[in-house]
Amino acid sequence: MADAPLHEELVHLPDGRTYPVLIGDGAAGALAGVLPPGVRRVAVVTQADIPVEVDPGCDHRVFTIGGGETHKNLATIGDLCSAFARWGLTRADCVVGVGGGLVTDVAGFAAAVYHRGLPVVHVATTLLAQIDAAIGGKTGVNLPEGKNLVGAYWQPSAVLCDTATLATLPPREWRCGLGELAKYHWLGGGRLDELPLDDRVAACVRIKADVVAADERESGRRALLNYGHTLAHAVEVAGGHDLRHGEAVAVGLVYAAELARALGRIDDAAVAEHRRVVGGYDLPTTLPAGLDDAELLALMGRDKKVLGGGLTFVLDGPSGVEVVTGVDEDVVLRTLECVR
């Protein structure tokens, strides 16, 4: 299996640039071949519990960040940039993020701001990172007031999705990736649960690449990639991140379906299909106990997609998934009971 050719998808950016996403068993071994020409040294950003070593084929040093959402903050970015400076990293060098979505978000943001921008390559080691977080150039960290409220759009030079690393994931980490994968069923993926793993990853990468090509900076279509995320981000913050991101997205998808039905956008069968897909991935479909409705509502009001009066959600409908603005707060609150 390790000798099988890697699958390649190209991400086309609106300015004409492209970069490759290599998918398959052993993709991490292709790192040296995808670094930008002339790179002298590589700063490898990772976490202590990630059992993946990479060889960029040049002078490199490993910089380890803490695990968990509590370390996804501006202090971590400052610590990384200071460590880069002490090592003497320059604009002739490159950052490589090795890990899941937290690592790619942090490594990408550090690369974007250090010396006003260094190239970055991501070696995505979790399902969530491979199908979503590592692709498309969105980087960022959390504030106490909400998730990913500080960040930058900084496109990688390449992304390596080594599917061999997925076999080492703890069950909960695997399910988190499935939560993010589930949304792609309604973004053009269809019955992804019927495909082999590599083909599933490639299909999700292809969908995300197409969206990024049309809308790099989330001014329109790219917001659709946040399907299920409005409630999910609120749940993560309100619950102190006890529920992992993919788990929260799973609940958010079911909630979005229930909200779309409450607004007359979809029927009972469409809601049932959401519950089938999410439940079929062994993901939660109800909110954790103890979350306050008023706090969830306030957090959803701070979501980055909010464009004006009322609340903004990505919802299914007669024409497919789209951004819906001005959703009445009373309907939002009533529908929370459907995921209790």
C-alpha positions as CSV (number, residue, x, y, z in Angstrom):
1,M,0.0,0.0,0.0
2,A,2.8,2.4,0.9
3,D,4.2,2.1,-2.7
4,A,0.8,3.2,-4.3
5,P,0.9,6.5,-6.1
6,L,-0.2,9.5,-4.2
7,H,-3.4,11.2,-5.3
8,E,-2.9,14.9,-6.2
9,E,-5.5,17.7,-6.1
10,L,-4.6,21.2,-7.0
11,V,-6.0,24.3,-5.2
12,H,-6.4,27.1,-7.6
13,L,-6.4,30.6,-6.1
14,P,-8.2,33.6,-7.5
15,D,-4.8,35.4,-8.2
16,G,-3.7,32.5,-10.5
17,R,-1.5,30.7,-8.0
18,T,-1.9,27.0,-7.3
19,Y,-0.6,24.6,-4.8
20,P,-0.7,20.8,-4.5
21,V,-2.5,18.6,-2.0
22,L,-1.0,15.1,-2.0
23,I,-3.2,12.4,-0.5
24,G,-2.3,8.8,0.4
25,D,-0.3,6.4,2.4
26,G,3.2,7.8,2.9
27,A,2.5,11.3,1.7
28,A,4.5,12.8,4.6
29,G,7.6,11.4,2.9
30,A,7.1,13.8,0.0
31,L,7.9,16.9,2.1
32,A,11.3,17.7,0.8
33,G,9.9,17.7,-2.8
34,V,7.2,20.3,-2.1
35,L,9.2,22.9,-0.2
36,P,9.5,26.3,-2.0
37,P,12.7,26.5,-4.1
38,G,15.8,27.9,-2.2
39,V,14.6,27.2,1.3
40,R,17.6,27.0,3.7
41,R,16.0,26.0,7.0
42,V,12.7,24.7,8.2
43,A,10.9,25.4,11.5
44,V,8.8,22.3,12.2
45,V,5.8,23.2,14.5
46,T,4.2,20.2,16.1
47,Q,2.9,18.8,19.4
48,A,4.6,16.3,21.8
49,D,2.0,13.6,21.3
50,I,2.1,13.5,17.5
51,P,4.0,10.4,16.5
52,V,5.0,11.6,13.0
53,E,8.5,12.6,12.2
54,V,9.3,14.5,9.0
55,D,12.5,15.0,7.0
56,P,12.5,18.3,5.0
57,G,15.9,17.4,3.6
58,C,17.6,20.5,5.0
59,D,18.6,22.1,8.3
60,H,15.5,22.1,10.6
61,R,14.5,22.5,14.2
62,V,11.3,21.2,16.0
63,F,9.2,23.7,17.9
64,T,6.6,22.1,20.2
65,I,3.4,23.8,21.2
66,G,0.9,22.7,23.9
67,G,-2.1,20.5,23.2
68,G,-5.7,21.4,23.5
69,E,-7.7,24.5,22.7
70,T,-6.4,26.4,25.7
71,H,-3.0,26.7,23.9
72,K,-4.6,28.0,20.7
73,N,-4.1,31.6,21.6
74,L,-2.0,34.8,21.0
75,A,0.4,33.8,23.7
76,T,1.4,30.7,21.8
77,I,1.9,32.8,18.6
78,G,4.1,35.2,20.5
79,D,6.2,32.3,22.0
80,L,6.6,30.7,18.6
81,C,7.7,33.9,16.9
82,S,10.2,34.7,19.7
83,A,11.6,31.1,19.4
84,F,11.9,31.6,15.6
85,A,13.8,34.9,16.1
86,R,16.2,33.3,18.6
87,W,17.0,30.6,16.1
88,G,17.5,33.2,13.4
89,L,14.7,32.2,11.1
90,T,14.5,34.5,8.1
91,R,12.3,35.1,5.1
92,A,14.5,32.7,3.1
93,D,13.2,29.9,5.3
94,C,9.9,28.0,5.8
95,V,7.5,26.8,8.5
96,V,6.1,23.3,8.4
97,G,3.1,22.4,10.5
98,V,2.8,18.7,11.5
99,G,-0.3,17.7,13.2
100,G,-4.1,18.3,13.3
101,G,-6.2,21.4,12.8
102,L,-4.9,23.2,15.9
103,V,-1.3,22.8,14.7
104,T,-2.1,23.9,11.2
105,D,-4.1,26.9,12.4
106,V,-1.3,28.0,14.8
107,A,1.7,27.2,12.5
108,G,-0.1,29.0,9.6
109,F,-0.8,32.1,11.6
110,A,2.7,32.2,13.0
111,A,4.1,31.9,9.4
112,A,1.7,34.7,8.3
113,V,2.9,37.2,10.8
114,Y,6.5,36.4,11.4
115,H,8.7,38.7,9.3
116,R,5.3,39.6,7.7
117,G,5.0,36.3,6.0
118,L,7.0,33.1,5.6
119,P,6.0,30.1,3.3
120,V,4.2,27.3,5.2
121,V,3.7,23.7,4.3
122,H,1.2,21.5,6.2
123,V,1.6,17.8,7.0
124,A,-1.9,17.0,8.2
125,T,-2.1,14.0,10.5
126,T,-5.7,13.9,11.5
127,L,-8.8,13.4,9.4
128,L,-10.2,16.9,10.4
129,A,-7.0,18.6,9.2
130,Q,-6.8,16.6,6.0
131,I,-10.3,17.4,4.8
132,D,-10.6,20.9,6.1
133,A,-8.3,22.8,8.5
134,A,-5.0,22.4,6.5
135,I,-6.5,23.5,3.2
136,G,-7.6,26.9,2.1
137,G,-5.3,29.3,4.0
138,K,-7.5,30.1,7.0
139,T,-5.4,30.4,10.1
140,G,-6.2,31.8,13.5
141,V,-6.4,31.5,17.3
142,N,-9.0,31.9,19.9
143,L,-9.9,34.7,22.3
144,P,-11.8,34.3,25.6
145,E,-14.7,35.8,23.7
146,G,-14.8,33.2,20.9
147,K,-13.1,30.8,18.6
148,N,-10.8,31.9,15.8
149,L,-11.5,35.6,16.2
150,V,-7.9,36.5,15.4
151,G,-6.2,35.2,12.4
152,A,-5.1,35.7,8.8
153,Y,-5.6,34.2,5.3
154,W,-2.3,32.7,4.5
155,Q,-2.2,30.0,1.8
156,P,0.2,27.1,2.2
157,S,2.8,26.2,-0.4
158,A,1.6,22.6,-0.2
159,V,-0.4,20.2,1.9
160,L,0.4,16.6,2.6
161,C,-2.4,14.3,3.7
162,D,-0.8,11.1,4.8
163,T,-3.7,8.7,5.3
164,A,-1.4,6.2,7.1
165,T,-1.4,8.5,10.1
166,L,-5.2,8.1,10.5
167,A,-4.7,4.5,11.7
168,T,-3.0,5.8,14.8
169,L,-5.7,8.2,15.8
170,P,-7.6,7.6,19.1
171,P,-11.2,6.8,18.5
172,R,-12.4,10.2,19.7
173,E,-10.0,12.0,17.4
174,W,-11.2,9.9,14.5
175,R,-14.8,10.8,15.2
176,C,-13.9,14.5,15.4
177,G,-12.7,14.2,11.8
178,L,-15.9,12.4,10.8
179,G,-17.9,15.3,12.2
180,E,-16.2,17.7,9.8
181,L,-16.5,15.2,7.0
182,A,-20.2,14.8,7.5
183,K,-20.9,18.4,6.4
184,Y,-19.5,17.6,2.9
185,H,-22.4,15.3,2.3
186,W,-24.5,18.5,1.7
187,L,-21.8,20.4,-0.1
188,G,-21.6,18.2,-3.1
189,G,-20.2,15.0,-1.7
190,G,-23.3,13.0,-1.7
191,R,-23.1,9.6,0.0
192,L,-19.4,9.9,1.1
193,D,-19.9,7.1,3.7
194,E,-20.0,4.6,0.8
195,L,-16.4,5.5,-0.5
196,P,-13.0,4.0,0.5
197,L,-11.1,6.2,2.9
198,D,-8.6,7.7,0.4
199,D,-11.4,8.5,-2.0
200,R,-13.4,10.1,0.8
201,V,-10.5,12.4,1.7
202,A,-9.8,13.3,-1.9
203,A,-13.5,14.1,-2.5
204,C,-13.6,16.5,0.5
205,V,-10.3,18.1,-0.6
206,R,-11.7,18.6,-4.1
207,I,-14.9,20.2,-2.8
208,K,-12.9,22.5,-0.5
209,A,-10.4,23.4,-3.3
210,D,-13.3,24.4,-5.6
211,V,-14.8,26.6,-2.9
212,V,-11.5,28.3,-2.1
213,A,-10.9,28.9,-5.8
214,A,-14.2,30.8,-6.0
215,D,-14.0,32.6,-2.7
216,E,-10.6,32.7,-1.0
217,R,-11.5,35.2,1.8
218,E,-15.0,34.1,2.7
219,S,-16.8,37.0,1.2
220,G,-19.5,34.6,-0.3
221,R,-19.5,30.9,-1.1
222,R,-16.7,30.0,1.3
223,A,-19.0,30.6,4.2
224,L,-20.8,27.4,3.2
225,L,-17.9,25.5,4.6
226,N,-19.1,26.6,8.0
227,Y,-22.2,24.4,7.7
228,G,-23.1,23.3,11.2
229,H,-20.5,25.6,12.7
230,T,-22.5,28.5,14.1
231,L,-23.9,26.5,17.0
232,A,-20.8,24.3,17.1
233,H,-18.5,27.2,17.9
234,A,-20.9,28.5,20.6
235,V,-21.1,25.1,22.2
236,E,-17.3,24.8,22.2
237,V,-16.8,28.1,24.0
238,A,-19.8,27.7,26.4
239,G,-18.7,24.2,27.3
240,G,-15.1,25.0,27.9
241,H,-14.1,22.8,24.9
242,D,-15.3,19.7,26.7
243,L,-16.9,18.7,23.4
244,R,-14.3,18.4,20.6
245,H,-14.7,20.5,17.4
246,G,-16.0,17.7,15.2
247,E,-18.4,16.5,17.8
248,A,-19.8,20.0,18.2
249,V,-20.1,20.3,14.4
250,A,-22.1,17.1,14.4
251,V,-24.6,18.5,16.8
252,G,-24.5,21.8,14.8
253,L,-25.5,19.9,11.6
254,V,-28.5,18.3,13.2
255,Y,-29.5,21.7,14.7
256,A,-29.1,23.4,11.4
257,A,-31.4,20.9,9.8
258,E,-34.0,21.4,12.5
259,L,-33.7,25.1,12.1
260,A,-34.1,24.9,8.4
261,R,-37.3,22.8,8.9
262,A,-38.6,25.3,11.4
263,L,-38.1,28.0,8.8
264,G,-39.9,25.9,6.1
265,R,-36.8,25.4,4.0
266,I,-36.6,21.6,4.2
267,D,-39.0,18.7,5.0
268,D,-38.9,15.9,7.5
269,A,-37.1,13.5,5.2
270,A,-34.2,16.0,4.9
271,V,-33.9,16.3,8.6
272,A,-34.0,12.5,8.9
273,E,-31.1,12.2,6.4
274,H,-29.0,14.6,8.5
275,R,-29.7,12.5,11.6
276,R,-28.9,9.3,9.6
277,V,-25.5,10.6,8.4
278,V,-24.4,12.0,11.8
279,G,-25.7,9.0,13.7
280,G,-24.0,6.6,11.2
281,Y,-20.7,8.1,12.1
282,D,-21.3,7.4,15.8
283,L,-21.4,11.2,16.5
284,P,-23.5,13.1,19.1
285,T,-26.8,14.6,18.0
286,T,-27.7,16.4,21.3
287,L,-26.2,19.2,23.3
288,P,-24.2,18.5,26.4
289,A,-26.2,19.0,29.6
290,G,-26.0,22.3,31.4
291,L,-25.4,24.7,28.6
292,D,-27.4,27.9,29.0
293,D,-29.6,29.0,26.1
294,A,-29.0,32.7,26.6
295,E,-25.2,32.2,26.5
296,L,-25.4,30.1,23.4
297,L,-27.5,32.7,21.7
298,A,-25.1,35.5,22.6
299,L,-22.1,33.4,21.3
300,M,-23.9,32.7,18.1
301,G,-24.5,36.4,17.7
302,R,-20.7,36.9,17.7
303,D,-20.1,34.4,14.9
304,K,-17.9,35.7,12.1
305,K,-20.6,35.2,9.5
306,V,-23.0,37.7,11.2
307,L,-23.6,40.4,8.6
308,G,-26.3,42.6,10.1
309,G,-29.6,42.4,12.0
310,G,-30.7,39.0,13.4
311,L,-28.6,35.9,13.4
312,T,-26.9,34.3,10.4
313,F,-26.7,30.6,9.7
314,V,-25.7,28.3,6.9
315,L,-28.8,26.3,6.2
316,D,-30.1,23.7,3.8
317,G,-32.9,24.6,1.5
318,P,-34.6,24.1,-1.9
319,S,-31.5,25.3,-3.7
320,G,-29.1,23.6,-1.5
321,V,-27.0,24.9,1.4
322,E,-26.7,28.7,1.5
323,V,-26.2,31.6,4.0
324,V,-29.4,32.8,5.6
325,T,-29.4,36.1,7.4
326,G,-31.8,37.8,9.8
327,V,-33.0,34.6,11.5
328,D,-35.3,35.5,14.4
329,E,-33.9,34.9,17.8
330,D,-37.1,33.3,19.1
331,V,-37.0,30.6,16.4
332,V,-33.3,30.0,17.2
333,L,-34.1,29.5,20.9
334,R,-37.1,27.3,20.3
335,T,-35.1,25.0,17.9
336,L,-32.5,24.4,20.6
337,E,-35.0,22.1,22.2
338,C,-34.7,19.8,19.2
339,V,-31.1,19.0,20.2
340,R,-31.7,18.7,23.9
